[in-house]
Amino acid sequence: MTTPSATPDDAAPLPIEQVARSGAAVLAEVGTVVVGMQAPLRIALASVLAGGHVLFEDVPGLGKTLAARCLAAALGLDFRRLQCTPDLLPADITGSFVYDPTSSEFVFRPGPVFTGLFLADEINRTAPKTQSALLEAMAERQVTVEGTSYRLQRPFHVMATSNPVEYEGTYPLPEAQLDRFMVRLSVGYPHPDAEVDVLARRVARRREEAQVRAVVDAATVRGMQAGVEAVEVDPDILRYCVDLAVATRAHPAVEVGASPRGSQALLLIARAMAVLDGRAFVTPEDVKAIAVPALAHRLVLTPSAWASGTVPEAVVTALLGEVPGPASAGVAAGRTGR
C-alpha cells in the first residue's frame, strides 16, 4: 500500500459571504440527521474552519460520534473512525512497516490517521502512549514512523470523544494533549421535544444508518479556511483575548492557567464564528461566546478548588464578567470603516 500524497496547503480564499453560505448549508444538512446540537455543531464547524481539533466530552449515547460522522460527510472529507481500547498500540493509529513478500522489502502501510477527519472514539480508554501518537499529527499534520515523516492530507482534523462518567479502565488525557484541542464541547441531554424528534426520524427512515450528502468538498473547505485567515482583527480584540487568558493565570482557584495557545485559539475561533455570521470583523460577543469551550479545558485547578467542587467552566464564566472588554459598537465601527 502506498502512502497517500499530502494535499497542498495553498488555497484561494473564498469571499466571506460564500463562506457564510456554505457554512450555513453544511449545518443545515447535518441538522437533518443530528437533532438538538445546533450550538455545539456550530462551534465544531468554526473550529474546523479555524484549523483546529475538537474534543466532545459528555455521557454516552448523546450522538457525539454521529455528529462527527455527519459533519465529515457534509464537508466532503474522508472519514475514519477508530474505537480506542486499552490494548490499542500507536501503530494502530499511525501505521507501520510490514514485510512485502513479493518485493522482499518492508513497506509502510498507512494507519487510519491518514484521512481528512479522524475520529478517536472514547479516546480516554486507550493508554497515554497510544494517545501521544496523535500529538505530532495534531500539531504538525504529519506522522513519523521509523525515522521517516509522512505528511497528512489537507485539511486534516481530529475529533475525539471522551466519557467523563466512567473511570475504571480509562486514562485521563494529560494537560499537554488537552491543550492540542482547540475546543472541548459538551453536548448535553436534548430537550424532550428534540428527543421525540430523534425517535420519529429513526422510525421514518426505516433503517439504522442516517445519510448525509456532501455539501462542499475538501478543496472548498480549504478555500473556506483561507477565507477565514484573510480576515483581519482589531487590536482591541487581540488585547481582550490576551487579557482573558492572563486572568486565568492569576485566578486563585487556578494552578495552571491558559497558555498563549489558549489565547490564540480564542481569537481564531471567534474569527471563524464571525465569518459564519457573514461578518468580516470580530466583536467581543464572538469572543465571549466561545471563551468557555476554548479555555476551560486548559485550566488546572488547585487541589483545594477541586476538592470544593469548583469546575474550570465556572472560573471562565466568572472571568467574563470581571475582565473588561472593548465596546462592541466601537470595534464594529472601526472594522467596517477601514
C-alpha positions in Angstrom: 0.0 0.0 0.0 1.4 3.4 -0.9 1.3 6.4 1.3 -1.4 8.9 0.5 0.1 12.1 -1.0 -0.4 15.2 1.1 -2.6 17.9 -0.3 -1.0 21.3 -0.9 -1.5 23.9 1.8 -2.2 26.8 -0.5 -5.8 27.6 -1.5 -7.5 30.7 -2.8 -9.6 32.4 -0.1 -13.3 32.4 -0.6 -15.3 35.6 -0.1 -16.8 36.0 3.4 -20.4 35.8 2.0 -19.6 32.4 0.3 -18.0 31.0 3.4 -21.1 32.0 5.5 -23.5 30.5 2.9 -21.5 27.3 2.7 -21.2 27.0 6.4 -25.0 27.5 6.9 -25.6 24.8 4.2 -23.3 22.4 6.0 -25.0 22.9 9.3 -28.5 22.6 7.8 -27.5 19.3 6.1 -26.1 17.9 9.4 -29.3 19.1 11.1 -31.4 16.8 9.0 -29.9 13.9 11.0 -28.4 15.4 14.2 -31.1 17.0 16.4 -30.6 19.4 19.3 -26.9 20.1 18.8 -27.0 23.4 16.9 -24.7 25.4 19.2 -22.0 22.6 19.6 -22.0 21.8 15.9 -21.6 25.5 15.0 -18.6 25.8 17.3 -17.2 22.5 15.9 -17.5 23.8 12.4 -15.9 27.1 13.4 -13.0 25.1 14.9 -12.5 23.2 11.7 -12.6 26.5 9.7 -10.0 27.8 12.2 -7.8 24.8 11.5 -8.3 23.2 14.9 -9.3 19.9 16.6 -12.4 19.2 18.6 -13.0 17.1 21.8 -16.5 16.1 22.6 -16.7 15.2 26.3 -20.1 14.0 27.6 -22.0 11.0 28.8 -22.5 8.1 26.3 -25.4 7.9 23.9 -25.9 11.6 23.0 -24.8 11.3 19.4 -21.3 12.6 19.6 -20.0 10.0 17.1 -22.9 10.6 14.8 -22.3 14.3 14.9 -18.7 13.9 13.9 -19.5 11.5 11.1 -22.3 13.7 9.7 -20.1 16.8 9.8 -17.3 15.0 7.9 -19.8 13.8 5.3 -21.3 17.2 4.8 -17.9 18.8 4.4 -16.9 16.1 1.9 -13.9 14.9 3.9 -12.5 11.4 4.0 -13.6 10.0 7.4 -12.2 7.2 9.5 -13.2 6.2 13.0 -11.1 4.3 15.5 -12.6 2.8 18.6 -10.0 3.3 21.3 -9.3 0.4 23.7 -6.7 -0.3 26.4 -4.8 -2.6 24.1 -4.5 -0.2 21.2 -1.0 0.5 20.0 0.5 3.7 18.5 1.0 1.8 15.2 -2.8 1.1 15.1 -3.1 4.9 14.6 -0.1 5.9 12.6 0.5 2.8 10.6 3.7 0.6 10.5 6.1 -1.1 8.2 5.1 -4.6 7.1 7.0 -7.2 5.1 6.0 -7.5 1.5 7.0 -11.0 0.3 6.6 -10.0 -3.4 9.3 -7.4 -3.2 11.2 -8.8 -0.2 11.1 -5.4 1.4 9.4 -3.7 4.3 6.8 -1.2 3.1 4.9 1.4 5.0 1.2 0.7 5.5 -0.6 3.9 6.5 -2.9 3.9 9.5 -6.4 5.4 9.9 -4.9 8.8 10.7 -4.3 9.3 7.0 -7.6 10.8 6.3 -9.4 14.2 6.3 -11.3 13.9 9.6 -10.1 11.3 12.1 -12.4 10.3 14.9 -10.8 8.9 18.0 -13.9 7.4 19.8 -13.6 7.2 23.6 -10.0 8.4 23.4 -9.6 8.2 27.2 -10.0 4.4 27.0 -6.6 4.0 25.4 -3.2 4.2 27.2 -1.2 7.5 27.3 1.5 6.1 25.0 -1.1 5.5 22.3 -2.8 8.8 23.0 0.5 10.5 22.4 0.7 9.0 18.9 -1.8 11.7 17.9 0.2 14.7 19.2 2.5 15.0 16.2 -0.4 14.6 13.8 -2.4 17.3 15.5 0.4 19.8 15.8 2.5 19.2 12.7 0.0 17.5 10.3 2.5 14.7 9.9 3.4 11.4 11.5 6.9 9.9 11.9 7.4 6.2 11.8 10.9 4.6 12.0 12.5 7.9 11.4 10.6 8.8 8.3 8.0 11.6 8.3 4.8 11.4 6.2 2.7 14.4 5.5 -1.1 14.2 6.1 -3.6 15.4 3.6 -5.2 18.9 3.9 -7.5 19.6 5.5 -6.7 17.2 8.4 -8.7 17.4 11.7 -9.1 15.2 14.7 -12.3 14.9 16.6 -12.3 12.8 19.7 -14.9 11.7 22.2 -14.3 11.2 25.9 -16.6 9.7 28.6 -16.3 11.7 31.8 -18.5 9.5 34.0 -16.7 6.1 33.9 -13.2 6.0 35.4 -12.5 2.3 35.6 -10.3 1.3 32.6 -9.8 4.9 31.5 -6.8 7.1 31.2 -7.4 10.8 31.7 -5.9 13.0 28.9 -2.8 14.8 30.1 -2.8 18.6 30.1 -0.4 18.8 27.1 -2.8 16.7 25.0 -5.9 18.6 26.1 -4.1 21.8 25.1 -3.9 20.5 21.5 -7.6 20.5 21.2 -8.9 23.9 20.1 -12.2 23.4 21.9 -13.8 21.0 24.3 -17.6 20.7 23.8 -20.3 19.3 25.9 -23.4 18.2 24.1 -25.9 17.8 27.0 -29.2 15.9 27.0 -31.6 17.0 24.3 -34.9 18.7 25.1 -37.7 16.1 25.4 -39.3 17.5 22.2 -36.0 17.1 20.4 -35.7 13.6 21.7 -39.1 12.8 20.4 -37.9 14.2 17.0 -34.9 11.8 17.1 -37.2 8.8 17.6 -39.6 10.0 14.8 -36.8 10.4 12.3 -35.5 6.9 13.1 -38.9 5.4 12.5 -39.4 7.4 9.3 -36.1 6.4 7.6 -36.7 2.7 8.4 -33.0 1.8 8.8 -30.3 2.5 11.4 -27.9 4.3 9.1 -28.5 8.0 8.5 -27.4 9.5 5.2 -25.9 13.0 4.9 -25.0 14.4 1.5 -21.7 16.2 0.8 -22.5 20.0 0.6 -18.9 21.0 -0.1 -15.7 19.2 -0.8 -12.2 19.2 0.6 -10.9 21.8 -1.8 -13.8 24.1 -0.9 -13.1 23.6 2.8 -9.5 24.7 2.2 -10.9 27.8 0.5 -13.2 28.5 3.4 -10.3 28.2 5.8 -8.3 30.6 3.7 -11.2 33.0 3.6 -11.3 33.0 7.4 -7.5 33.5 7.5 -7.9 36.6 5.3 -10.0 38.4 8.0 -8.1 41.0 10.0 -8.8 41.6 13.7 -9.0 44.8 15.6 -6.1 45.3 18.1 -8.6 45.8 20.9 -9.9 42.3 20.3 -6.4 40.9 20.3 -5.8 42.5 23.7 -9.2 41.2 25.0 -8.3 37.6 24.1 -4.9 38.0 25.9 -6.5 39.7 28.9 -8.9 36.8 29.4 -6.0 34.2 29.1 -3.9 36.2 31.5 -6.8 36.5 34.0 -7.0 32.7 34.2 -3.3 32.5 35.3 -3.9 34.9 38.2 -7.2 33.4 39.4 -6.8 32.0 43.0 -8.6 28.7 42.1 -6.3 28.0 39.1 -2.9 26.4 39.5 -2.0 26.4 35.8 -3.8 28.9 33.5 -4.4 29.1 29.8 -1.2 29.2 27.7 -0.7 31.5 24.7 -2.0 28.7 22.6 -5.3 29.2 24.5 -5.5 32.9 23.7 -4.7 32.1 20.1 -7.5 29.5 20.0 -9.9 32.1 21.5 -9.0 34.5 18.7 -9.1 32.0 15.8 -12.5 30.5 16.7 -14.0 33.9 17.4 -12.9 35.0 13.9 -14.4 31.9 12.3 -17.7 32.4 14.2 -17.8 36.0 12.9 -17.3 34.7 9.4 -20.1 32.1 9.8 -22.3 35.1 10.7 -21.2 36.8 7.4 -19.1 39.5 9.2 -15.5 40.5 8.3 -14.9 41.8 11.8 -14.9 40.2 15.3 -16.8 41.6 18.2 -16.3 41.0 22.0 -19.5 38.9 21.9 -17.9 36.5 19.5 -15.0 36.0 22.0 -17.4 35.6 24.9 -19.5 33.1 23.1 -16.6 30.6 22.7 -14.5 31.5 25.8 -15.7 28.6 27.9 -15.2 25.8 25.3 -11.9 27.4 24.2 -10.3 28.0 27.6 -11.9 25.8 30.3 -10.1 22.5 29.3 -6.8 24.3 29.5 -7.0 25.1 33.2 -5.6 23.1 36.0 -7.3 23.9 39.3 -5.7 24.0 42.7 -6.3 20.9 44.9 -8.5 23.0 47.3 -10.6 24.4 44.5 -11.1 20.9 43.0 -12.0 19.5 46.4 -14.6 22.2 46.9 -16.3 21.3 43.7 -15.1 24.2 41.6 -15.1 23.5 37.8 -13.0 25.3 35.2 -16.1 26.3 33.3 -17.3 28.3 36.3 -13.9 30.0 36.5 -14.0 31.2 32.9 -17.6 32.3 33.2 -16.8 34.4 36.2 -13.8 36.0 34.4 -16.1 37.0 31.5 -17.9 39.2 34.0 -14.7 40.6 35.5 -12.4 41.3 32.6 -13.3 44.5 30.8 -13.6 44.3 27.0 -13.8 46.8 24.2 -17.3 48.2 23.3 -18.9 46.1 20.5 -20.2 49.1 18.6 -16.7 50.8 18.6 -15.0 47.7 17.4 -17.6 47.0 14.7 -17.5 50.6 13.5 -13.7 50.6 13.4 -13.6 47.4 11.3 -16.3 48.4 8.8 -14.9 51.9 8.4 -11.5 50.6 7.2 
